[in-house]
C-alpha cells in the first residue's frame, strides 16, 4: 500500500512539471486529433507566400499518424517525424532525458537537419 502511494505521488509530481505536461498534452492531442488528408486551407505562412512546402509542413499530420501507430504514413508525410516523436517522449519520460550539455550541441544539428530536409522537399517539388 505504501509503495502504491509513493508511485501515485511521483506520477502526479511528474505531470505537474510544465515540460512533462506539455509533452503529455501534445501526445494526447496527436492521438485524438484526426487531421484532414487534404486540408482546403494550409496554416503555413511559408506555403502561402511561396506555394512550396516548408521544413515543417506535414509534421502535425505525421505526428498524429505516429501516435496512432501508422509509421509508414508518418514517414511518408514527414521523414523527421520519428525524431520529433522521440523528443516528445524524452520530455515525457524522465529516464530518457538528454543531458544539458548534449542539448546545447544538438540544437544546431536539429536545425541543420530540418533545413536540409526542407531544401530537399523544395527541390523535389520544383
Backbone torsions as a table, in degrees:
resi	resn	phi	psi	omega
1	UNK	NA	-41.4	-178.1
2	UNK	-65.5	-40.3	179.7
3	UNK	-65.3	-38.5	-179.4
4	UNK	-67.2	-36.7	175.8
5	UNK	-63.8	-42.8	178.7
6	UNK	-61.1	-43.4	-179.8
7	UNK	-64.3	-42.2	177.8
8	UNK	-64.0	-43.9	179.8
9	UNK	-63.2	-41.9	179.1
10	UNK	-64.6	-41.4	179.1
11	UNK	-63.3	-41.9	178.6
12	UNK	-67.2	-38.4	176.2
13	UNK	-61.5	-40.8	179.1
14	UNK	-61.7	-42.9	-178.6
15	UNK	-72.6	-20.4	178.1
16	UNK	-76.7	-21.9	178.8
17	UNK	-66.0	131.2	-175.4
18	UNK	-58.2	-42.8	-178.5
19	UNK	-62.0	-43.2	-179.7
20	UNK	-69.5	-40.0	179.5
21	UNK	-64.5	-40.5	178.5
22	UNK	-65.0	-44.3	179.7
23	UNK	-64.4	-42.3	179.2
24	UNK	-65.1	-41.3	177.8
25	UNK	-64.0	-41.1	179.0
26	UNK	-64.3	-44.0	179.0
27	UNK	-64.1	-39.3	177.3
28	UNK	-64.3	-44.5	178.5
29	UNK	-61.0	-45.3	-179.9
30	UNK	-64.0	-34.0	179.5
31	UNK	-73.2	-31.4	-176.4
32	UNK	-94.2	-29.2	-174.2
33	UNK	-77.7	137.8	178.0
34	UNK	-120.4	92.0	-177.6
35	UNK	-70.6	152.0	178.0
36	UNK	-67.3	141.6	-178.8
37	UNK	-62.5	-42.2	178.1
38	UNK	-132.5	89.4	-176.6
39	UNK	-65.9	137.4	-180.0
40	UNK	-68.6	-27.5	178.9
41	UNK	-126.0	127.2	176.5
42	UNK	-94.8	142.3	-177.3
43	UNK	-92.3	3.8	-175.8
44	UNK	-86.4	116.6	179.1
45	UNK	-64.3	-32.9	177.8
46	UNK	-62.7	-42.3	178.6
47	UNK	-66.2	-39.4	178.0
48	UNK	-59.3	-41.7	-175.7
49	UNK	-78.3	-34.5	-170.8
50	UNK	-117.5	-14.8	-172.5
51	UNK	61.2	23.8	177.0
52	UNK	-118.8	150.0	179.1
53	UNK	-73.9	138.7	176.0
54	UNK	-86.3	174.0	179.8
55	UNK	-62.9	-16.4	-177.0
56	UNK	-106.9	-5.2	-179.6
57	UNK	-60.2	130.0	179.1
58	UNK	90.5	-5.5	-175.9
59	UNK	-68.8	-39.4	179.2
60	UNK	-63.4	-47.0	179.0
61	UNK	-63.2	-37.4	179.6
62	UNK	-67.0	-40.8	179.1
63	UNK	-68.3	-34.1	174.8
64	UNK	-64.0	-41.7	178.5
65	UNK	-65.2	-40.8	178.3
66	UNK	-63.9	-41.2	-179.7
67	UNK	-63.5	-25.1	177.8
68	UNK	-93.9	-0.9	176.7
69	UNK	90.1	9.8	-178.7
70	UNK	-94.2	81.4	-175.1
71	UNK	-66.4	-40.0	-177.0
72	UNK	-65.2	-42.3	177.5
73	UNK	-66.0	-38.6	-178.9
74	UNK	-63.5	-45.8	-178.8
75	UNK	-69.6	-32.0	177.1
76	UNK	-68.2	-37.8	179.7
77	UNK	-73.1	-41.7	179.9
78	UNK	-156.1	117.3	-173.7
79	UNK	-65.7	-25.2	-178.0
80	UNK	-93.0	6.0	-178.1
81	UNK	-61.7	-37.8	176.3
82	UNK	-62.3	-34.0	177.0
83	UNK	-65.1	-44.3	179.8
84	UNK	-66.2	-40.0	177.3
85	UNK	-63.3	-38.6	176.0
86	UNK	-62.2	-38.8	177.2
87	UNK	-66.0	-39.5	176.3
88	UNK	-63.2	-43.3	179.1
89	UNK	-66.1	-34.8	178.8
90	UNK	-67.1	-29.0	176.0
91	UNK	-74.8	-26.8	-177.2
92	UNK	-84.2	-37.3	-176.6
93	UNK	-103.4	117.6	-174.9
94	UNK	-63.4	-27.5	-179.8
95	UNK	-71.8	-16.2	-177.6
96	UNK	-102.8	8.7	-176.7
97	UNK	-66.7	141.6	-179.6
98	UNK	-85.1	134.7	178.1
99	UNK	-58.9	151.0	-176.3
100	UNK	-58.3	-36.9	-179.6
101	UNK	-64.9	-35.4	178.9
102	UNK	-73.7	-32.9	-179.4
103	UNK	-61.2	-43.3	-179.8
104	UNK	-63.8	-36.5	-179.8
105	UNK	-78.8	-28.4	-174.3
106	UNK	-80.9	-22.8	-178.6
107	UNK	-61.0	-47.4	176.4
108	UNK	-63.6	-33.2	178.9
109	UNK	-67.2	-44.4	177.9
110	UNK	-63.2	-42.0	178.5
111	UNK	-61.8	-42.3	179.0
112	UNK	-65.8	-39.0	177.7
113	UNK	-61.7	-48.2	-179.8
114	UNK	-66.6	-38.6	177.6
115	UNK	-64.1	-46.1	178.6
116	UNK	-62.0	-42.7	178.9
117	UNK	-63.7	-42.0	178.5
118	UNK	-63.0	-41.9	178.0
119	UNK	-64.7	-41.0	179.1
120	UNK	-64.6	-39.5	178.1
121	UNK	-65.8	-41.6	179.0
122	UNK	-64.7	-43.0	179.7
123	UNK	-63.0	-34.9	-179.5
124	UNK	-70.4	-28.1	-179.0
125	UNK	-87.2	-15.2	-179.2
126	UNK	-80.3	NA	NA
